[in-house]
């Protein structure tokens, strides 16, 4: 099955000036990847302003050259705005009209909202290329392309000159089977979604609309938004979450699958390297030691045959200090048998010397006065037998040979200092490391006020405890954190804050706004406004059931398509900190190149009876201590209500407790996820 080439043209003056504002390209690429049956390769994307000549010039480059693409998709400029020129620009280029494709797109959207009639799509063929215009909003563009994507390979094959008789062998049923569709699934009235839509068919207008509410899962449309449409009001919101309840292990697997790979950067070898993960093998550029060095204070000697040096008096002919100006030579040449050189620890061993005798094995016999009046050793007697060549000498490269592998890719630089010291010892000035992601922390809710605001709280106000706590936790684990403040429960305001944050940080943590209330706007904003994908929206655990994990495609400052991560955590303080350690931290560690990504789990013994939740497994906050016999014991921090931030005070572990009707008795063994240092009862 041949691969077809597609090109995407983004028509937007705003995006032309700032490519990072465009989310439609990523949404369309996702449709090709996920719904295209492996038939498509998007070969190029361009962004042009709302100018007719610019639109036409780019399309002609793709359709009239020696190697034309099979499909050109435009997004933007199809509305009623004065600046919307795309349909007019494209229509004059078409050699054949394709009203059926236009009808399919409009019918699909009209089944969702009457406002779809405000879009003005155009479709047809120029030379051997199919051209289709789509709305500018990511969701509108995505829905329109999904409506026709399965029939486009057949259209492109015909347009490219394929034999019509051969293409239609087997009739319509064979074509439907080959495309993976049926006549029933393509009827507009069968256009079932789990959600209400907010549709904006063009860059310059938007509208809300009501959609049929469906209460069963339809796995074929999982890429469609599942969240409520905030514009419909509380009476049309879903009464039950459409997101499937995942196990903790399944949620962690999705995080691992969709967390972006770490980026590599260069870092200076300084104490700030602590916590970084080495991104490539490091070899020693020079040996350690770089010269033959004494490991004791004493006298360098030439070992006589047999090694017996007892009771012999030797002249001291030179001195070797560790400082370079201390010398190490003998002035007249190599050290000779019967001569000694006084030497300090770490100093170069004089040429010709074969061993160093410790000062403790010698006695001063005579001294002399130098020209500047100082007393100097003249002769020493040595009391040593069985002396072997090489004694008390560190040979060149005996600690680290030149070219030796000193750090492997994936090793983390610890706070102990050994890795930094090793790199410094061999003269490494800079290493490749995995860049540590930058974290943004945002609180949401009209009721949230700064924790340090003066004065008493008014009715309904809540001090922000989540943001300070999460910022402290992320920094404790070594990550740079951007304080994103507090966002109000207003869709447009929240979207603006998140868009700005996604340009500045790699991972956003939000708290609150992920339940089923009419003002819970995180999920709708991520899916509907940002064009993101929610990979899970509920987890079977206590606390933290509404935890949400999503990825959003954005363009960075270099214009490159990248993926940003959003974790929307519950608003209750204990839930937020528990889910940070259970879900967010593994994602951060994966982006940092740290392996394993999860925190260590250890078996512990319960110090007392522990109550269990009857329905969900619970992550019980606890203090784990080392007993006298080396066994780890766990003690509860007290009440475990998810709103009780005090349950995290002093906790160094989360106990992985099963669901059950009866308490788990004292001395039972469970698994604990360590989130802090162990305590000792010794």
N, C-alpha and C positions, 0 to 999 in steps of 0.2 A: 504494500500500500504506500504510494508515493506521498512524501511530505509536501504540503502546500505552503507557499510563502505569503505572509501577511505583513502589512505596514500600518502603523497607527499615526494619524495626524491629529494632534491636539490643537484646536482653534480657540485661543484665549489670549487676549492682550495681557491679562494679569499674569498668566503662567509664562508667557514669553518674557516678561520682565523679571519674574521670580519663579523658576521651575519648581521650587520646593512646594509651591501652593497647589500643584496639580496632583490629584489623586485618581483621576479617570484612567490614566495609562495603566497603573497597577491593577485597577479593577478589571480592565479589559484583558490584560495579560493573564489574569487569574481565570477568566472564562475560557480563553484558548487552552490553558493548561489543564483545567479541571473538567470542562465540558466538551472539549474539542476532539476527544477520542484519540489523542496522540497524532492527529493529522496535520498539525499546524506548527510553523516556526515563524515567530515574529522577528523579522530580519532588521527592522529599523523603526524608530519612533522620532518624530519631529514635532516641535512646537512652533506655531506661527500666530501672529496677532490676528484680530478680526478684520483682515484686509483681503478683499476678493482676489487681487492679483497674487498675493503671497500664497493663498490657499491653492489657486490654480497652478502656480509655478511648481509647488512641491508635488502635487498629484501627477503632473505631467512627467516629472523626473522619475516617478515610480512606474508609470504606465507606458511611456513612449520610448523608453530606452531599449538597448539590445537584450536586456535580461529583466523583463517586467515581472512585478510581483503578481500573485494570483488574486489578492484581495487587498483593497485599501479601505480602512475604517477611519472615518473622521469622528471626532467627538467635540461638541460645542457649536454654538452659533446657529441652532435650529429653532430658536424661539421667535417671539414677536418683537423683541427689542430692536431699537434703531440700529444697534451694532451687529445684529445677527444676519450674516450674509452667506452662510455656508450653503444652504440649498440652492440659492441663485448661482453661486460660484461653481457648484458641481454640476448643476443641470445642463449648462451649455457645453460641458465636456463629454456628456454621455452620448454614445452612438446608439444604444438600446436602453429603453426604460425597463425597470423591473418592478411593476406595481404590486406584484404578489408579495415580494419581500416587504414592501412598505406596509401593505395590508396586514401581514403577519405581525409586524412590530406594533402597529397601532392597535390591533385587536388584542394583543397580549396586554398592553398597557391599559386599554379601555376596560378590560375585565377587572381592573384594579381601581381605576379612577376616571371619571368623566373629563378631568382636566388634561388627560393625555391628548385630547383633540387640539390642545394648544401647541403641540409639537409638530414640526414640518419636515419629516424625514424624506429623503430622496434616495433611490437605489437604481442601479443600472450597470451597464457594461461599457467600458471604453477599450477599444482594441481587444486585448485578451484578458483584461482585468475587470473583476467585479468591484464596484464602489458602493459603499453604504455610508450614509450620514447618521450619526447617533446623537442623543442629547449630551449636554456637557456635564451634568451631575454624575458622579460615579455610580450611584444606584440606578439612575435612569439609563445610562449607557450600558451597564451590566445587564439589566433586564431585557433591553431591546436586542442586544447581541445574543443572549441566551435563547430568545424566541426563534432565532433563525440559524444558530450556529451549526445544528446537525444537518441542515439541508445545504449549507454553503459549499461543502466539498463537491457535491454533484454539480452545483451551479458553476463553480470555478473550473471543473473539468470540461464542461460544455463550452464555457467561454474561451478556454485555452485551445479549443479545436479538437476535443475528444470526439471519437466516433459515436454519434447519437444512438445508432442502432445497437452498438455493443454496450453502451452505457445503460440502455433500457431493457436489456435481456432479463426476462423474468417478470417484467411489469412493475407496477407501483409497489406491490407487496415486497418484491425483492429489494427495491430501492429503500423502502422503509426499514426493512430488516438490516440492510447494510449500514444505514444511518443510525440505527439504534432507536428508532421512533415508531410510533403507530398512529393511525388516523385518529384514534380516540384520545391519545395523549396530547395531540396538537390543537384540540378544540379550545377556543378562548374560554368558554365557560368551565372548562376543567382546570383552569389556571389556579391551582390551590397553593397558598403559602401559609406558613405558620404565623404570619404577622400582618400588621398594617404597614402600609408604605408611606413614606414621605417622598414625593417624587418632584424633581426639578428638571424639566426637560429643556435645558439651555443654561447658559452661563448667567443670564440676567434676570431670571424669574424663578419662583419656587411656589409650591402649593402643598397643602396637606390633603389627605383623602382617606375615606373609610374603605376598609377591605373586609371580606368575609373572615370571621374568626374561626380558626380550625383548632381542635383540641387533640389531634393525634399527630404523631411524628411522621414526616414524609422524608425519608432519607435521601430521596433523589434531589431535593432542593436544599440541602444543608448549607449551601453557600449563600442563600438568601437570608436577609436579616430575620431574626427570630424575635427581636425585642419589640416592645410597645411603640406605637407612633405617638409621641407626646402631644402632637397637634390635635389629636382626636378627643382629648379630655378624659377624665377618669371613668366615664360610663363605658368607654370602648376599650379600656385596657384589659389585658388578659387577667383572669382571676387565678390562674395557675401558671407556674413557670413553664415555658416551652422547652427549656434546656434540660436535657437528660441528666439524671443524678449519677455522677461517676464515682467510682471508688477512688480512694486516695492514690492507690498505685497506678490506676489508669490516668488520673490527672497528672501525676508526676511524669508518666511516659509521654503525654502530650506536650508538657513543658520541655522535656528533653528533645522531642522531635521538632518543635517549632521555635526554640530559642536560637537566635542567630549565632553563627560561628564566631569565634574570637578574632579580633583584628590584631595585626602585628605592628609593633612600633619599636623604635630604638630608645634605650634608656641609659643614662649615665650610671656608672658604678659608684653609687653613694649610699649612705644609710637609708635613703628614701626608697631604695629598691626593695626593701622588706615587703613581703606579701606578693610580689610579682612572680609570674610563672615564665620560665625560660621558654622561648619560642623556637630555638634551634640549638643543636649541640654546640657546646663551647669547648674549644681546645686551647691548651696552654701555649701562648706565643713565646714563652721563655721558660727555662728550667728554674726550679727552686730546690736548693740554693743555686744561684748563678755562678758561685765559686766554691772551692773547697773551704769549709768553715769549721772552726773549732766549736765543740759543744760544751767545753769547760774552760775555766781559767787555769792556766798552767804553762807548760813549755812544749813547744814543737820540737820534735827530735827526729833523727834518722835512726830507725831501729837497727841495732847490730844483729848479725847472725845469731840465732838462738834466743834473742829477745831479753837477755839478762843484762840489766842496767843497775844492779845493786852496788852501792858504795862507790860509785864513780862520780868524780867532780868534773862538771862541764862548764866551759865558758859561755856566758850569755852574749851572743853576738848581735842581736837585733831585737826589736820589739814590734809586735803586731797588735794594733787595736781594732775594734769594730768600726770606728770612724774611718772614712777613706783616707784622710790625711795621716792616719796612723801607720800607713805603710804596710809592710808584709814581706818585703824583700830583704835581702842580706847585703845590699849595697854592692858587694863584690861578686855576687852570683848566688847560685842555689845553696841552701843549707847543706853542710857537709857532715859526715859521720864524725861524732865527737863534739859537735857544736849544738847549742840549743837556742831557741828564740822565745822570749817571753810573749805570751799571747792571751788575749781576753776572749770571753765567750762571744761567739758570732763573728770573730775576726777572721780574715783570710789566712789560711795556712800557708806559710812561706814555701816558695818553690823548693823542691827537693825533700821536704819533711814528709815522713811516712806515718807519724803518729803524734798524739799529744798526751803528755803526762800531766795528771792533775797536780795542782800546787800542793795539795795535801800529802803527796808522795815525794816531796822534795824538802831540802833544808838550805838556807842561805849560808854560803861559806865565806864570801868576801864581797865587798862593795867598793865603789869608787865615787869620787866627786867630779861632777861635770863642770864645764866652764862657767855655767850660770849658778853654780853652788848647790845643785841638787844631788842627793845621794842616789846612786844607781846600782843595781845588782851587777856584780862582775862575774861571780862563779856560784853555781848551785850544785848540791849533791843530790843524786836521784836514788830513791829506794824502791825499785820496781823490778820484778822478774817476770818472765813469761810474757813480755810485751809483744803484741801482734801488730802488724802493719794495718793501718786504718782505724786503730782505736781512737775513740773520742773525736772522730772527724766525720762531718757530713759531706759526702761526695756530691759533685755537681749532679743535679737532677734526682738526688736520692729521695726527696720528698715528692716532687712533681717533675716528671720528665717533659722536655719540650715536645709539644704536639700531643700530649696526653689528653684524653677526654676527661674534663673536670666537672662539667655539668651537662646533664642530658635534657633534651627537649621534654617539657612537661614537669620538670622539677620546680618546686616552689621555693623561693628565697625566704628562709625562716627569720624570725625575730631574734634567734640566738646569736646570729652574726657570723656563723661559719661560712655560709655561701659568699657573703660580701667579702669576708676576709680572704677566702680562697681566690676569688676573682682579682682582688687587689694584689695578692702575693705574686701573681704571674703577669701583672701589668696590663690586665684587661681594663680598658677605659669605658667601653660601651658594649651593651649586649642587646640582642633582639628579645623582646618580651611580648606577651599577649597584653594588649592594652586593657586596663581595668575599666569597666563601663562606668559611666556617670549616671547617678540615680537622681530622679526628681520625685519629691514627695508632696502630694496635694491632698488637702482635706476638702470635703464638699458638704454643703448644707447651709440653708438660711439660718439655722439655729446655732451654728458653730461660731464662737467668738475666740479671739486670741486668749491664750491661757493667762497671760500677764496683764490683761486689761484691768484698769483700775475700776473700783466700784463693785457693788453687788450685782449679781445676775438678775436680769429681768425674767419674767415668766416665760418659760420655753427655751431660754438660752442655755447653751452647754459650752463649757470651756474645752478648747481643742487640746486633747491629751494624745491623740493618735499621731499627729504630725511630729511633735517633739520626741515622742517615744520611738517612732520609726526612723527618724533622722539619727537619733543616738545609736540605735541598733545597727543601721547601715554603716555608720562611721566606725563603730567598734570593729566591724568586720573588714575595715580597710578601704571603703569606697568613698569617693568624692560625692557629696550630696548637694543638690540644688533645692533650696526651700521654695516651693511653688505657691505657698500661701493657702488661702481659703477661697474656693469658688462657690458662688451662689447657685441655687437650684433654678437656673435659667439656661435653657438649651443653647442659645446663641453664645452666652457668656462662657459656658463650660467648653463649648467647641473651640472658642478663641483661645482660652487658656491652654487646652490640650494641644492645639496646633502649635502654639508657641513653644510649649514644653518639648514636643517631639522634635523640634529643630535644635534643641539645646542639650538634650540628654538621650541616653541609650535606652533607659528603662524608666517608666513612670509608675509610681505607686500612688493609687488613690484610695481613700477610705470613705465609706458611706455611699448611698445612692445606688446600691446593687440589688435591692430587694424588689418587691412588687408594688410599691407605692406609686402614686401618680407623679411624685416629684423625684423618683429614682431614675435619673437620666443618664447614668454612665453607659449602660448597655446600648440604648438607642443612639447616643452620641457617637460611640465607637463604631457601630455598624452602619448607621444611616448617614451621619455627617462626615465621618473620617474615612469611610470605605474600608474599615478594618474587618478582621475575622475574629469572632469569639470562638475559641477552641473548647472552652467549657465555661458554664455559668452556674453550676451547682456541684457540690461535692458532698458525698455521704460521710459527714464527720461532725463532731461537736468539739469545740465551737468552730464556726467558719463555713457553714453550709453554702451561703451565697457567693463564695469566692469566685472571681471571674478572671480568666486568663485570655488575653487577646494580643494579636499582632496587627500592626498598621503599616502599610507601605508608604514611604515618604521619599523625598529627594533631599539629599544632604546639600551642604553648601557648594560642593563640587558638581552638583547636578546628577549625582549617581543615585540609582534606585537602591534603597536600603530598607531594612525592616526594623521597626521599633517595637518594643514590648510594653504592654500595659497590664499591670495587675490591679484589679479593682477589688479591694479587700472590704470585709464587713466594717460597719461603723463602730461596733462595740470594741472597746480598747483591748480586752484580752484576746478576742477573735483576731484583731488586726496583727498583734504581735505573734500569736501562734502561727497564723498562716504566712506571715513573713518568713519565719524560720523553716516552715515546712515546704513552701512553694517558691517564694521570691528568691531566697538565698541560693537554692540550687540553680536557678536560672542565672543569677549573677555570677556564681562560681563557674558555670559552663561558659559564659561570655568572657570570663577571665582566664580560661584555659585550665582551670583547676579540676583535677580528677582524684577521687570520685567527687561528683557534684553534691551529693547529699551529705549532711552532717553525720558523724559516726553514731551508730546504734549499739548499745551494750545491754546485756542481760542484767536485771536488777531484782532484788528481793524486796517485797513490800513490808514496811515496818508496822503497818496496821491494816485494818480492813478498809477497802476502797469501794465506794458506791459506783455502780455502772449505769449508763444510760440504756434504757430498754430497747431502743431502736438503732441508734447510731454508735459506731466506735468513737471513743473520746480521746482527745489528747490532753491528758491531765497534767497540770502544772505541778512540778514537784522539785524537791531538793534531794539530790543523790550524793551520798557520802560513802567514803571507803571505811569499812569496819576493820577491827583489829586482825581479823582473819583474812583480810583482802577482799571480802565479799562486798559488793555494792548494794547499799540499802537506800530505798526511796521513801520519802515522807511527803505527804501532800502539803501544799502551801495554804490550804484552807478552802473556803467556798469557791466554787469553780464557775459561777455565773459569768456569762460571756461579757457582761458589762462591767465586771469587777476587775479593774486594772490591777488592784492589789494582789490578785492571784498570780501575777507575774513577778511580784517583788521577791527577790532572793532566789527565784527559780533558776536552776541550771539544767533542767531536763524536761522533756515532754514524754509522759508515759503513754505508750500505745495500748490503750485499754479496749478490750472487746465490748461489744454490746451484750447486755445480759440483764435478766430480771433480778438476780441476787447479787449482793456485794461480793467482790473478790476478796477472799480471806487473807489475813496476815500470813506472811511467809510464802505467798504465791510468787511465782516468777513471771515477769513481763519484760518487754523490750522498752528501752528508753532512748529517746533521741537527745543527744547531748547538745545543749545550746550555750553552755558556759563551762567554767572550770569546776572540777570535782572538789567537794569538801572532804575533810578528813576528821574522823572521830577519834583518832589516835591521840 
